[in-house]
Amino acid sequence: MSEMAPMGVRVGCRMIRQGDEAHLLPAEARSIAARQPAMRQASGAGRWIAHRLLAELGVDDVAVLRTPSGAPAWPDGITGSLAHDDEMAVAAVAPVGDIRTLGIDVEPALPLPDDIFALVATPADRTNPADRDLAGRILFSAKEAVYKAVYPLDGEVLGYEDITVDLNTGRATTKTGHRARFVYCAAPRVAVLAFVDGEAR
């Protein structure tokens, strides 16, 4: 994923471990309402990655708070995204400039159940030549990542039917008129990094 990411975007991952909740800064811990240990561990793992990526940009000791919408609040001049599944956390950050916003998602490398695929896919989506077994999962993850990338632009809540994805070209559009690009990998997990560049609506 790091090799496929646009220039200037830093990406990291970490297997979630017992005790990762200790990586939450005090203000971060207070901003996360979830009390379940697994959720707090995942949040701590994601922020552990984010803190290190931010340090590479010269931004140290900044709390990445959870906003009321659930999205992380990034320092001024920085865009970023966090995600996790049951076992892995991922994060991406970049200076705002050529990249306006980022969205990232991670999922197990397993076929998407048919009932969920029916909710996610639309006739306008294009999945070939993506891995046939994982095409649905990649599509699902792409829509999640694109939503995270475009939500900060106007605060519009979008459903899966509101995002059209072309896995062939790595491009997506939303019903609100935003255009995003994305890259993905399918092993050892499905991970998608979506971004809106400085010139896209």
Residue frames relative to the residue before (quaternion, step in Angstrom):
aa qw qx qy qz dx dy dz
M 1.0000 0.0000 0.0000 0.0000 0.00 0.00 0.00
S 0.6364 0.5294 -0.3333 0.4513 3.59 0.97 -0.81
E 0.6661 0.5023 -0.3054 0.4591 3.58 1.00 -0.78
M 0.7049 0.4549 -0.2629 0.4765 3.61 1.11 -0.62
A 0.5453 0.6506 -0.3941 0.3523 3.58 1.19 -0.47
P 0.5782 -0.5756 0.4380 0.3775 3.61 -1.13 0.55
M 0.6429 -0.5212 0.3905 0.4031 3.55 -1.21 0.50
G 0.7819 0.3217 -0.2513 0.4711 3.55 -0.96 0.90
V 0.6367 0.5044 -0.3351 0.4775 3.59 1.25 -0.27
R 0.1572 -0.7802 0.6008 0.0744 3.55 -0.85 0.99
V 0.0914 -0.8015 0.5905 -0.0216 3.53 -0.87 1.09
G 0.0439 0.8004 -0.5972 0.0276 3.57 -1.06 0.72
C 0.1301 -0.7764 0.6104 0.0876 3.56 -1.29 0.35
R 0.0371 -0.7788 0.6262 0.0030 3.54 -1.30 0.42
M 0.4219 -0.6457 0.5678 0.2873 3.54 -1.06 0.76
I 0.4432 -0.6985 0.4944 0.2670 3.58 -0.86 0.96
R 0.1030 -0.8182 0.5656 0.0067 3.55 -0.84 1.04
Q 0.5996 -0.5289 0.4464 0.4019 3.51 -1.23 0.43
G 0.7738 0.3175 -0.2470 0.4893 3.57 -0.88 0.94
D 0.4618 0.7037 -0.4452 0.3055 3.61 1.23 -0.10
E 0.5257 0.6269 -0.4248 0.3875 3.60 1.17 -0.33
A 0.5768 0.6001 -0.3718 0.4110 3.59 1.19 -0.44
H 0.6074 0.5624 -0.3565 0.4331 3.60 1.22 -0.30
L 0.5117 0.6190 -0.4338 0.4084 3.60 1.24 -0.09
L 0.4022 -0.6693 0.5644 0.2676 3.55 -0.94 0.88
P 0.6756 -0.5227 0.3081 0.4188 3.63 -1.06 0.58
A 0.6750 0.4820 -0.3053 0.4678 3.61 0.91 -0.86
E 0.6187 0.5297 -0.3432 0.4678 3.59 1.08 -0.67
A 0.6465 0.5287 -0.3208 0.4468 3.57 0.90 -0.93
R 0.6724 0.4922 -0.3026 0.4626 3.59 0.98 -0.81
S 0.6851 0.5057 -0.2941 0.4340 3.61 1.06 -0.67
I 0.6693 0.4719 -0.2882 0.4964 3.59 1.26 -0.30
A 0.3127 -0.8075 0.4763 0.1524 3.54 -0.33 1.30
A 0.5537 0.6420 -0.3997 0.3486 3.60 1.09 -0.65
R 0.2323 -0.7834 0.5657 0.1112 3.54 -0.94 0.95
Q 0.5210 0.6454 -0.4261 0.3612 3.59 1.20 -0.38
P 0.5363 -0.6547 0.4211 0.3261 3.62 -0.80 0.95
A 0.6535 0.5276 -0.3360 0.4263 3.61 0.90 -0.86
M 0.6634 0.4987 -0.3090 0.4645 3.60 0.96 -0.81
R 0.6734 0.4812 -0.3026 0.4727 3.57 0.95 -0.80
Q 0.6102 0.5313 -0.3488 0.4730 3.59 1.08 -0.64
A 0.6595 0.5037 -0.3094 0.4643 3.59 0.93 -0.88
S 0.6498 0.5060 -0.3141 0.4723 3.58 0.99 -0.82
G 0.6537 0.5086 -0.3128 0.4649 3.57 1.00 -0.77
A 0.6409 0.5180 -0.3256 0.4636 3.58 1.00 -0.80
G 0.6664 0.5053 -0.3089 0.4529 3.58 0.91 -0.88
R 0.6985 0.4562 -0.2778 0.4763 3.55 0.93 -0.82
W 0.5408 0.5817 -0.4000 0.4573 3.59 1.18 -0.45
I 0.6598 0.4788 -0.3015 0.4944 3.58 0.96 -0.89
A 0.6717 0.5215 -0.3102 0.4251 3.58 0.81 -1.01
H 0.6373 0.5312 -0.3399 0.4428 3.60 0.92 -0.82
R 0.6844 0.4803 -0.2904 0.4654 3.58 0.96 -0.82
L 0.6425 0.4998 -0.3294 0.4783 3.58 1.02 -0.71
L 0.6426 0.5134 -0.3230 0.4682 3.59 0.99 -0.78
A 0.6201 0.5444 -0.3439 0.4481 3.59 1.03 -0.76
E 0.6194 0.5393 -0.3431 0.4558 3.60 1.08 -0.67
L 0.6831 0.4422 -0.2711 0.5142 3.57 1.25 -0.48
G 0.5737 -0.6143 0.3669 0.3986 3.58 1.29 0.09
V 0.5733 0.5554 -0.3854 0.4630 3.58 1.26 0.35
D 0.0146 -0.8415 0.5375 -0.0526 3.56 -0.27 1.29
D 0.8722 0.1481 -0.0918 0.4571 3.52 -1.33 0.53
V 0.4209 0.6729 -0.4907 0.3595 3.57 0.95 0.90
A 0.3759 -0.7224 0.5356 0.2234 3.56 -0.86 0.98
V 0.2281 -0.7379 0.6216 0.1307 3.56 -0.96 0.94
L 0.1499 -0.8452 0.5111 0.0437 3.53 0.08 1.36
R 0.4269 -0.6490 0.5577 0.2924 3.54 -1.28 0.42
T 0.3109 -0.7587 0.5453 0.1740 3.58 -0.72 1.07
P 0.6916 -0.4715 0.3277 0.4382 3.63 -1.22 0.24
S 0.6468 0.5153 -0.3274 0.4571 3.62 1.11 -0.58
G 0.5587 -0.5988 0.3884 0.4223 3.56 1.27 -0.35
A 0.5774 0.5848 -0.3736 0.4301 3.57 1.26 -0.31
P 0.4937 -0.6376 0.4871 0.3355 3.59 -1.13 0.52
A 0.3451 -0.7113 0.5742 0.2129 3.57 -1.17 0.66
W 0.1971 -0.8143 0.5413 0.0715 3.55 -0.57 1.19
P 0.6102 -0.5480 0.4046 0.4045 3.61 -1.14 0.45
D 0.6495 -0.5038 0.3889 0.4160 3.58 -1.23 0.44
G 0.8111 0.2644 -0.2062 0.4793 3.55 -0.98 0.87
I 0.6856 0.4203 -0.2679 0.5306 3.57 1.33 0.05
T 0.1091 -0.7378 0.6578 0.1054 3.54 -1.16 0.67
G 0.0980 0.8122 -0.5687 0.0860 3.54 -1.08 0.63
S 0.1432 -0.7723 0.6126 0.0880 3.52 -1.34 0.03
L 0.1622 -0.7631 0.6206 0.0783 3.53 -1.23 0.66
A 0.0848 0.7787 -0.6207 0.0330 3.56 -1.19 0.51
H 0.0073 0.7808 -0.6240 -0.0289 3.54 -1.30 0.29
D 0.2191 -0.6834 0.6595 0.2235 3.49 -1.36 0.27
D 0.7778 -0.3314 0.2074 0.4921 3.62 -1.07 -0.44
E 0.7992 0.3216 -0.1389 0.4885 3.58 1.10 -0.57
M 0.8058 0.2332 -0.0987 0.5353 3.61 1.06 -0.64
A 0.1854 -0.7411 0.6336 0.1226 3.54 -1.19 0.69
V 0.0905 -0.7814 0.6164 0.0347 3.55 -1.13 0.71
A 0.0374 -0.7825 0.6212 0.0223 3.55 -1.23 0.49
A 0.0548 -0.7655 0.6398 0.0403 3.53 -1.27 0.51
V 0.0120 0.7850 -0.6191 0.0188 3.58 -1.05 0.80
A 0.0492 0.7780 -0.6257 0.0282 3.55 -1.27 0.46
P 0.5128 -0.5841 0.5041 0.3765 3.58 -1.18 0.42
V 0.4732 -0.6452 0.5102 0.3156 3.57 -1.05 0.73
G 0.3468 0.6957 -0.5582 0.2903 3.56 -0.83 1.03
D 0.8035 0.0895 -0.0112 0.5884 3.54 -0.28 -1.27
I 0.7130 0.3034 -0.1990 0.6000 3.56 1.21 -0.59
R 0.2723 -0.7802 0.5421 0.1525 3.59 -0.70 1.06
T 0.8023 -0.0591 0.0885 0.5874 3.55 0.89 -0.96
L 0.2283 -0.7587 0.5989 0.1166 3.53 -1.30 0.52
G 0.0089 -0.7539 0.6545 0.0563 3.51 -1.32 0.41
I 0.0435 -0.8015 0.5963 0.0070 3.58 -0.95 0.82
D 0.0121 -0.7828 0.6222 0.0048 3.55 -1.17 0.62
V 0.0942 -0.7739 0.6236 0.0577 3.55 -1.21 0.56
E 0.0194 -0.7913 0.6091 -0.0485 3.54 -1.02 0.91
P 0.5841 -0.5401 0.4460 0.4102 3.60 -1.20 0.35
A 0.4525 -0.6740 0.5108 0.2830 3.59 -1.10 0.67
L 0.3928 0.6847 -0.4923 0.3669 3.53 0.57 1.28
P 0.5991 -0.5598 0.4064 0.4032 3.61 -1.07 0.54
L 0.4569 -0.6598 0.5223 0.2882 3.56 -1.11 0.69
P 0.5099 -0.6436 0.4604 0.3375 3.63 -0.83 0.86
D 0.6122 -0.6067 0.3717 0.3450 3.56 -1.02 0.84
D 0.6640 0.5135 -0.3284 0.4332 3.60 0.93 -0.79
I 0.6530 0.4785 -0.3169 0.4942 3.60 1.08 -0.64
F 0.6054 0.5511 -0.3553 0.4512 3.58 1.02 -0.75
A 0.6429 0.5334 -0.3251 0.4432 3.59 0.98 -0.80
L 0.6638 0.4866 -0.2975 0.4839 3.59 1.14 -0.57
V 0.7140 0.4888 -0.2421 0.4390 3.56 1.06 -0.83
A 0.7478 0.4422 -0.2263 0.4405 3.58 0.79 -1.04
T 0.1174 -0.7524 0.6429 0.0832 3.53 -1.23 0.65
P 0.6556 -0.5197 0.3558 0.4164 3.62 -1.16 0.34
A 0.6561 0.5290 -0.3143 0.4369 3.60 1.14 -0.54
D 0.5571 0.6107 -0.4003 0.3955 3.61 1.19 -0.33
R 0.1757 -0.7634 0.6133 0.1006 3.56 -1.18 0.65
T 0.0986 -0.8374 0.5372 0.0208 3.57 -0.66 1.12
N 0.5933 0.5522 -0.3940 0.4333 3.64 1.10 -0.33
P 0.6576 -0.1888 -0.7244 -0.0853 1.65 -2.08 1.39
A 0.1427 0.8081 -0.5563 0.1305 3.60 0.93 0.79
D 0.6819 -0.4629 0.3758 0.4237 3.55 -1.26 0.48
R 0.4542 -0.7314 0.4295 0.2725 3.60 -0.53 1.15
D 0.6748 0.4953 -0.3075 0.4526 3.58 0.94 -0.80
L 0.7793 0.3420 -0.1609 0.4999 3.57 1.05 -0.78
A 0.3710 0.7631 -0.4776 0.2278 3.60 1.24 -0.03
G 0.6649 0.5044 -0.3107 0.4550 3.57 0.92 -0.86
R 0.6564 0.5054 -0.3093 0.4670 3.57 0.96 -0.85
I 0.6467 0.5049 -0.3207 0.4732 3.59 0.97 -0.82
L 0.6314 0.5292 -0.3261 0.4637 3.58 0.99 -0.83
F 0.6442 0.5221 -0.3086 0.4661 3.57 0.92 -0.94
S 0.6948 0.4783 -0.2720 0.4631 3.56 0.83 -1.01
A 0.6251 0.5378 -0.3357 0.4554 3.59 1.04 -0.76
K 0.6702 0.4862 -0.3120 0.4659 3.59 0.91 -0.84
E 0.6145 0.5334 -0.3436 0.4688 3.58 1.06 -0.69
A 0.6901 0.4816 -0.2816 0.4610 3.58 0.85 -0.97
V 0.6447 0.5128 -0.3232 0.4658 3.60 0.97 -0.83
Y 0.6282 0.5311 -0.3421 0.4542 3.58 0.95 -0.81
K 0.6606 0.5028 -0.3122 0.4620 3.58 0.90 -0.88
A 0.6643 0.5145 -0.3065 0.4472 3.57 1.05 -0.75
V 0.7604 0.3916 -0.2239 0.4672 3.61 0.90 -0.82
Y 0.5274 0.6632 -0.4192 0.3261 3.63 1.08 -0.52
P 0.6737 0.5001 -0.3356 0.4282 3.66 0.82 -0.77
L 0.5952 0.6054 -0.3662 0.3810 3.60 1.16 -0.44
D 0.8363 0.0086 0.0096 0.5481 3.60 1.00 -0.69
G 0.4736 -0.7117 0.4217 0.3022 3.60 1.23 0.05
E 0.4167 0.7112 -0.4684 0.3181 3.58 1.22 0.38
V 0.3259 -0.7183 0.5816 0.1989 3.56 -0.95 0.93
L 0.0887 -0.8181 0.5682 -0.0050 3.57 -0.69 1.13
G 0.3270 -0.7074 0.5891 0.2136 3.54 -1.18 0.65
Y 0.7012 -0.4463 0.3270 0.4497 3.56 -1.26 0.16
E 0.6518 0.5328 -0.3109 0.4412 3.57 1.07 -0.75
D 0.6461 0.5344 -0.3058 0.4510 3.59 1.27 -0.32
I 0.6980 0.3911 -0.2431 0.5484 3.58 1.31 -0.08
T 0.1391 -0.7839 0.6030 0.0507 3.55 -0.80 1.07
V 0.1169 -0.8231 0.5556 -0.0098 3.55 -0.70 1.16
D 0.1098 -0.7511 0.6476 0.0667 3.54 -1.11 0.80
L 0.2587 -0.7958 0.5297 0.1386 3.57 -0.29 1.25
N 0.5659 0.6032 -0.3841 0.4103 3.61 1.21 -0.38
T 0.7955 0.3033 -0.1346 0.5069 3.57 0.92 -0.95
G 0.3965 -0.7188 0.4829 0.3048 3.59 1.20 -0.32
R 0.5727 0.5684 -0.3870 0.4462 3.56 1.07 0.75
A 0.0662 -0.7845 0.6163 0.0168 3.52 -1.20 0.64
T 0.1341 -0.7599 0.6296 0.0903 3.53 -1.25 0.54
T 0.2659 -0.7522 0.5800 0.1644 3.56 -1.21 0.52
K 0.6290 -0.5420 0.3951 0.3930 3.55 -1.23 0.38
T 0.6383 0.5164 -0.3200 0.4728 3.57 1.26 -0.35
G 0.6113 -0.6170 0.3259 0.3734 3.58 1.26 0.16
H 0.5062 0.6372 -0.4381 0.3818 3.58 1.21 0.18
R 0.1942 -0.7537 0.6182 0.1101 3.52 -1.21 0.68
A 0.0385 -0.7924 0.6086 -0.0126 3.55 -0.91 0.95
R 0.2446 -0.7151 0.6273 0.1881 3.50 -1.32 0.37
F 0.0545 -0.8079 0.5860 0.0299 3.55 -1.19 0.41
V 0.1823 -0.7189 0.6558 0.1413 3.49 -1.39 0.38
Y 0.0598 -0.8146 0.5763 0.0257 3.58 -1.12 0.53
C 0.1417 -0.7227 0.6613 0.1427 3.49 -1.39 0.30
A 0.3162 -0.7808 0.5184 0.1468 3.56 -1.16 0.58
A 0.7687 0.2303 -0.1640 0.5737 3.61 1.22 0.08
P 0.5298 -0.1848 -0.8274 0.0251 1.56 -1.98 1.52
R 0.7402 0.2205 -0.1858 0.6074 3.57 1.34 -0.08
V 0.4976 -0.5803 0.5244 0.3750 3.53 -1.28 0.25
A 0.0897 0.7772 -0.6158 0.0936 3.57 -0.74 1.08
V 0.0816 -0.7958 0.6000 0.0053 3.55 -0.92 0.98
L 0.1219 -0.7555 0.6413 0.0551 3.54 -1.00 0.95
A 0.0739 -0.7937 0.6038 0.0043 3.58 -0.62 1.16
F 0.0091 0.8046 -0.5934 0.0214 3.55 -1.12 0.63
V 0.2498 -0.7134 0.6349 0.1599 3.49 -1.28 0.57
D 0.2829 -0.7842 0.5239 0.1746 3.57 -0.61 1.05
G 0.7424 -0.4786 0.2697 0.3835 3.51 -1.33 0.31
E 0.7281 0.4278 -0.2471 0.4751 3.59 1.13 -0.45
A 0.5615 0.6183 -0.3954 0.3821 3.61 1.22 -0.30
R 0.4988 -0.6181 0.5138 0.3242 3.56 -1.15 0.66
